[in-house]
Each structure stands twice: as structure tokens, then as C-alpha cells.
């Protein structure tokens, strides 16, 4: 079974599975298609994280996040007059880690030939694909910013405008780049002509990225972190990712008993939001490149620390003392695949904000990520921009185990929302018995302002619940856009089923074979 944010990607994954490929092959093929059909969300100029559970219950984590240029530093940007990291532009670009991660994952666990995994993506890039409604709507919001960049305007605008919903869009230059990667491997992106173009494009705009930075790219196997929740062990990638935020939130939810409440009640939303505000405050103060963190994940996930955080939650009122720095909005794809052997892959790939840094290489058609926007310029902060440093990262895959075997592979897109989404969706599954589609569709509540004071409520939250949340001290408004997306596959060994959901907030599709 495969669940992705776009029907063409899901179809590509299923095609690979039918040919005898495993979940790893299918996930890479789906991700490659998504770089073509959702170019504002993901790309080979972005990053990737993976959790893989083997049929015997062994689990593996892969960190495919790129680093800041070796010549970058917070001091240099402060001297240039920046008070905070730019949201886009050359100083927001970090080394793209995705293709290195795909190759690293495939070399260890893949089954089909690496080149085969690019067939559908190359065909859609060369022959064209139809723009789906959500993709077209998001794309049109970026027209002016794309027009300001030579490569972006050339490849991602048509007569100066974003392509319309239902139109066929072709990117032959990107097809040529994918074909070279399929033939020669990841080195195409990190050495030689394309690497030189990436570095030159960024440096021409005033950035620090060099060919040496690209050549030093790595994707690293990491020990996963976990916490128990509702009879499961929930797994996340360790920092520099924000997966630890989801685990801190689940610890708090377990401690204060949110799972015992009516899933649509004001009390549940209130307690989840208050727990989330604490967990995100920890993230914004402490989570960074692990080499720079001052507090270990073990400490942050300990019962003592959970108790200390929980003491700040009032079940009746919002705590006004929790203040949250705001990160820029983000766009991401998440997908999951489970194969016939019950190998489960939880896979996420992103260029961060829509079309990343808004910089696209003119010849090779690579949209470069703005992941550097997640760094801090605060002197002494553990996440302060530094040479060859990984930023605090928002994209996070998840996996839940039971009795030593994978039972749920899931993830939620939506930038900063993701840890909240992981906790909310998994609670829907584990506490409230929802199936994956119900769990993903359930109405969401999250903040979307500079300091976390205003909550944006999706349409499914009733007026009665909104009034009660207001009485508890929350400021609410209706959500202008939905919070994230998401996919999930439940492995139901008792009945011999795979059960999947794909979030209606995107153009997603789940299919089994």
C-alpha cells in the first residue's frame, strides 16, 4: 500500500511494487514524481528524512538534511544588517540533502535498479502533467517572487504567470537533470557541472555556498528516539529535527490525560494546545544540530522534565507566559509505503517554503531550499547559524511500534505544525479508535501568528467549542488555509489488512495492491 500527497506519485509507487520492488524503491519513485508534480513543496534541491522498519522489527533512521555553507556565520549576517535569518534568497540556502539520502537508502535497502525509480518522474517532467487544484492554488500565490528570479521565471511560469489548474506543465530541463541522476547517481548533484551551477547561482546573488560545500554532503544513519504512548512506542528522528517536540507533546498528553477526553471537546483542544505551546517553547530554545545542543534528548523526554513542564498547564485557562518565536511558513510532502513483506517506510522530503529560497538554477532547473531560514541569529543560541552546521529542522517522519513490530507509519505535513499534527493524529488513532482517514480528517487547531497568541480553527470545530475555548482565554479566528496534510498506513496483522488514509487537505491518494 502507498499513501502520498498526489495521485501520480501514489500510482508510481504502486507500479514499482507490482514490478517486485520493495517499499524503499516505491518511496523513492514516489518522491521523485512529487519533485515534478508538486515543485513548490519538494525537490531535489531540498532535504529528506526517513524511518524504515524492517519486517523483523528492526528500525533505521536516516538524516538527509544539508548543512550551512562553510563560509556562513551569524556574525557575518549581523554585520550585514540582518536581525533575523532571511526567509528566502541566497542566505537561506543550505546544501540539498535529498538525493544523497535517496541513494544512501537505496544502496542499503533497495531492490530494483536505481535508474528505474526515476522513469515516471522523467516522463512527467518531459511530457507534462496536469496541475491539480491545490497545487495550482499554491503556485499562483508565488508568481511575483518566481518572476524575480531568472531560473524560476523560465521554468515555473508560463508567459509570466503560474500555470492554471488543469493545464499541462512541462519541465524538460528538469527531466534532463533527473535522467542524469538516474544514470550516474547522486554525484551528479554534488560534483561537476550541476554542482558548479548551483554554487555559482547562489554566489552570484551574494550567498556563500561553494562547490566544496556540495561535495561534502552526507546522509547519516541515526539512532531513533521514542516515547511510549497508549501501548505503542512512537519513533521519531532525533535532533536536528523537531521530532523530539512531538514526543515531548505526547509525554505531556499522557501525563494530563488528554486521551480520556471527548476527541471533539473544547477541553481536549485546550489541553493539547497548552501542551503544544510548552513543547514548542522547548524546541525553539533548545533543539539544534546535536553537536550544539546543551540538553540531551534523554533529559528532555524524562519523566522529571515532563512533570516540570506539566506544572505550567492549567486545565481551565490559557497560560499567557508561554511565548513562541515564529518560523516562516513551509511546504512539504510526506509519503508512506508498506510492502508485501510488511517493510514500512515513513518518508518526508521538502524545499521548506513554497519553492524554497525562490532561486532556481537556470540550466538544470533545481529549486533550492531555504532551510537556512530555520537558523537563529541570536548570539549564543544553540541553533545560531554557523559554518557547516545543520539547522533545526521541521520535516519529520514518524512510526509507531507495538510488540516490537511496526503497526503505524505516518506523518503530517505543514512546517511548524508537524509535531502538533503527529500528536493529534496519533491520539485519534490510539486513544479514540479512529481509522487512518478519520484520524487525518479530524478538525485541527493551531496558532499562526507571531507569538502564538491567536489560534486558527478549521471548519470542523463547532461554534460551541470555539466559544468555550474563548472562555478559557484563547483568541480564535477561522483558518484561512488548512493546517498541513498527512498520510498514514496501519498494519492490521490480526485481520491481515493494510488500512490507509490520505489527507483531503492536499491532492492526496492512498492505494493498495
N, C-alpha and C positions, 0 to 999 in steps of 0.2 A: 504494500500500500504506500502511496505517496500523497502528501498534502503540501501544496505550495501556494503562493500568492497569485498565481497566474495559470490559466488552463493550459497554455502551451508548454510551460515548464513541467506541470504535472504529467502531461502526455509524453514528454521526452523521458521523464523518469520511468514511467510505465513501459515505454518501448525498450529501454535498457534492461529492465527487469525481465521482460519477455525474452530477450536475447540471451539470458543466462547471467547477466551482470548482477552484482550484489548491491546492497543499499548504498555503499560508498560510491560505486560507479554511478548509480542513479542520482544521488545527491549532487555530484559534480556536474553531471549532464544538465540537471535542472537548474543549477546555479548559473551555468554558462548561458543557458537560454534567457534567464532573467536579466543578465547583463545587457542583453539585446532589447528585450520587450519591456523592461522596467528600468531604463537607463538613468532615471532620476533617483532611483532607490539604491541601486547596486552597480558594481562594475569591477573590472579587473584593476582599476586604479584605487580600489578600496581594500578593506580588511575582512578577515574571516575567522570565526571560532567554530570549533566542532567538539561535540561529545559523541563518542562511539561506544555502544555497549555490544559486546560480542555475545553469541548465543549461550556461552558458558557462564555469563555474568561478569566477565572481566570488562572493565571500563577504561577508557582512554580519553584524555583531553588534549586538544591542540589549540595553541595560541598563535594565530596567524595575523597578529597586529603589527603594523610597521612602527618605526621609530622616527623621532625628530631628526632633522639633518644634524650632522656632527658640528656644523658651524652655527647652529641656532642656540640662543640663550635668552632667558627672560631679561637679563641686563641689557642686551642689545636692543630688544624691543622697547624696553622702558626708555632707553636713551633716544629712541626714535619717536617718542611721544605717546606710545600706547599705554593706556591704563589697564586694559584687559586684552586678552587674545582676540585678534580679528576673527570674525565669524566666517570669512571667506577670503579669497585672494592668496597670494603666494606664501605668506607666512603661516597660513593654516594648513599647508600641505605637509603630510608625512609620507614616509616610504610606503607604497602599497604592498600589503602582505598577502592578499587573497590568493594569487596564482601560485605563490610559493607554498601556501597552505594546501591548495588543491593537489599539487604534485607530491608534497610530503605525505599527505593522507593516502593518495593513490599508490605510491610506491610501497607502502607498508601493508595496505589492506585491500587495494583494488583488485579486480579480476579481469575485466576487459582491457583491451588496449587503450592507452590514454587518449590517443588521437580519435578513437570512436566517440568519445564522450563530448566532442565538440561538433558533431555532424549537424544536429538540429540547430544549434546556435548559429553556425556558419550559414546554413540555408536561410534562416530568418533574416540575418543581417544582410545577406546578398540579394535575396528575392523579395524581401519585405514581409511585414506582418501588420495586422490590423490593430489600431490603437483602441484599447478598451477604455470604458468611461472613466474609471478612477485615474488611470494613467494620464489620459488626456487632460483631465481637470487639473491635476497636479502640475503637469508640464506647462500648461498655459500660464500658470502663476509666475513662471520663471523667465518669460520671454525677454524682458528688458535686460536682465542680468546675463542671459545667454548671448544676447546681441552684442554685449560689451566685450566679448572675448572672440578672437578670430576663429579658433577651432570649434568652440561651442556653436557660434553662429553658422559656421559652414556645415556642420554635421547634424545639428539638432534643431535647426529652424528651417522652415520651407518658405522662401520668399519673405524672410524676416519675421515669420510668425511660427508659433508652435503648431505642429501637425494636429489636425482636427480629429475628434472621436470618429472611429470607423474608417479613417483614411489608412492607406498603406504607406508605411515608412520604411525606407531602405538606408542602410549604413554600410556601403561597400568597403569603405576604408577600414571599418571595424571588422568586417568579415576577413579581410586580408590579414589583419593582426591576429585574429583568432586562429586562422589557418596556420600561421607561422608558429604559434604556441602549440597547437595540436601536433605539428610535425617535429618541432625541435625542443619542446618543453619550456619550463618556466624561465630558463636562462634568457630567452628572447626578450623578456620584460626587464631583466636586471643587468644585462650586459649588451654591449654592441649598439647598433643603430637606434633602436627604440629607447633604450635607456638614455642614450645621449640626447635624444629629442625631448624626453621627459625632463631631464635636468636642465637643458637649455631653455625650455619653455618657462619653467619656474624661475630660473635665474634672470631671464630677460624681463620679468615682471618685478624683480627686486628680491626674490626669495633666496634661500641658502642651499637648496637641495643640489647634490652633486652626483655624478656617476658612481663615485666611491660609496656614497650612502646607499644607492640602489644595489650595488654589488654585495654589500654586507647584509642584505635582507635575510631573515631566517624565520622559519615557523617552528615553534618549540613544543614538544610534548610536556605536559604539566600534570601534576597530581591534583585531582579534583578535590573540591571542598564540598561538605554536605552537612545537612542537619536533619534530624528525624521530625516527621510531621504526619499525623494521622495514620500511623502504621507503615509509613513509607520512609525511605531515605531519599531526600531530594538533593540532586547533584548540580553543581554549578562550576564554571571555570573560575579559578582563583584570580585575585588582582594581578594585572592591572584592570581587569574587567569589573563591572558593577554587580556581578552575580552574587557577591557576598551581601549586597544590600537586600536582595530577595530573601536570602537565608536569615539575615537579622530580622527582617519583617515577619517571616514565618515563625521565628522563635518568639517574637512578641505576640503574634496572633495566638500561638499555642498557649502562651502564659496567661493572656487575658480572656481566652475562651471565645474568640470571635466565631469559631466554627459551630458553636452551640446556638447561635442566633439565627433567626429567620434570614435567609440569604438576601431578601429584598428590603430588609428593615433599615430604618434610619440608624439604629444602634450599631448594626454591622458596618454600614458605611462610615459612620463616625469613628468607630474604633480602628478600622482599617486605615483610614486617613491619618489619624493621630499616630498610629504605629509607623506608618509610612513616613510621616514627616520626621520622626526621630531617626529611622533607618537612613533616610536620605541625608539628614544632617551629618550622620557618621560618615557616609560616603563622601560628602563634599569637604569634610575636614581631614579625612584620614586615608582614603583609598587613592592609590597611585601605583606607579611602577613598583613592583615588590621590593626592588633594591633600595627604594627610598622610603618605604613605609616604616613608621615608628612604632606601630602596634601590630601584632601578628593576627592573622585570621583566626587562629585558635582563641585568642583573647576576646576578639570581637564577637565570636559565636558562643562564648562560655555562658553558663547559667548565671554566674555572678554579674556579668555585663548585661545580660538580658534583664535581670532583676533591677539593675540600676536604671536602665532605660525605661522599663515599665512603670517605674515610680513617677514618671513625668506624665503619665496618661490619666486623665480624669474622664471616667465613663459618661459624665454628664455635660462636660464643657470642653471647648477647644482650648488648647494651651497656646496663648499668644506669644510665649517666649521663644518658640522654635522659629528660627529664621533660615530660609533656604536661598543660597545663591542660585541664579538661573543659568542653565546651559542653553545654547542655541537649539532651535528645533531640528529634528533629524528625520531621515527616511531610511528604511532598512527593509531587506527581505529576510524572511525566516522560512525554512522548509524542513520537513522531516520525512524520512523513508524507513520502512521496516520491510525486510526481505523474507523470502520463504523459510529461511533458516532462523528467523527471529533475531537477526542482526539489526540493531536500531541506530539510526544516525540522526542527531539533532544538530542542525547546520544553519549558520547565520552569516550573512555577507552584506556589506554596506559601504556606501561612499559618504555616510553621515548625513549632512544636509542635502536638500534637493540639488542634484547634480554636483554635490561635493563643494569644492572650492570655486566652482564656476569657471574652471580652467580646463580646457580640453586640448590635447596635443593636436596640432593642425593636420599632421600626416597620418599618424597611427590611430587617431580618434579614441584616445583614452581620457575619460573624465577622471580627474584627480581628486581624491578625497580631501575634506577639510577637517580631518580628525584632530589636527593640532589645535583646533578651537576648544578642545576639552582641557587643554593645559591651563594652569593658573599663572598669572604674572606677579602674584603676591610673593614678595621675597621671603624665603624660608619655608614656604608651603611645601609639603611632600610632593604635590603634583605640579610644582613650579616647572616651567619649560626649561629643559636642559639638553645638552648635546647627546644625541643618540639615545634619548630616553623615550620610553613608551608612555603615552598619555593615559589617564584614567579613561576607561573605555565603556561606552554604553551598550554595545551589542552583546547579547548573552543567550546562548542556547541552554536548555535545561533537560534533565532526565530524572525520572523517579524510579527507584528500585524497590522491590518487595521480595523478601526471602532470597536475596542475592541475585535476582533476575530483573531485567528491565520490564517495566509494566506501563510506563507512560513516557513518551518522547514528545516534548512540547516546547513552544516558545511564543513570545509575543513581541511584535514589532512596535516601534513608536518612541525611539530615543530614550529620554529620561523616564518615560512611563514604564519601561520594560520590567523592572523589579516589582513594581506595583501590579503589573499585569500577570507576572508569574505567580505571585502570591494569591491574587484574586481568582485567577483561573484554576489554579491547583486546588484551592479551597473549595471551589464549586464542584470539582471532581471528587475530591477525597472526603470532604465534610458533608456535602449536600447531594451526592449521588447523581449529579448531572452527567449526561453523556458529553463527549467532546464538543459537539456542535452547540449544545445548550450552554456549556461552560464558557465557550468563546463568545457566544451571542449575548450573554448576560450583561445588562447595562453597567457602564463604568463611570467612575467619578475620579477626577484628578485635578490638580492645580495647573494653571497655565498663565502665570503672571510672574512678575519679577521677584517676589519674595514668598510665594506660596500661600498668599492670603485669600485668593479667590479660587473657588472650586468650579470646574466646568462639568456640568451634569449632562450625560447623554439622555436621549429622548425617553428611554425606558424607565427612568427614575420618576416615580409618581409625584404629583404636587404635594401630597400629604407627607411623603418622605422629605421632600425639599423644604417644606415648612418646618418640620421637626429639626432638620439639620441647621436651619437658620436660628432656631431657638437655642441650639447648642453652641452658637457663636460663630458658625461658618458663613462666609459670604459666598453666594452661589450665582451662577449665570448658566444659561443653556450653552452647551458645547457648540462652537461654530463648526468644528470638524470632529469626527470620532477619535477616540483615544486608541491609536495603534491598530493592530490587526492580530493575527496569530494563527497557528496551526497546532494540531495535537493528534497523536495516534495512541490509542490504548490497546495494549496487548492483553486480550482476554483468553488466557490459556484454558480456563475452566470450560468455556464453551467452544474453544477453537476458533475464535474470531479476532480480526483486527477491526477496531472501531475508530473512525477518524472524523475530524471536523476541520473546516477551513473558514476563517473569519469573513463574514459578509462585509466588513468594513473595507476590505480590499476586493480585488477581482479574483479571489482565490477559488481553488477546486481541490477536493480530495477524491482519489480514485483507488480502487483495489483491483487486483488481478489474481 
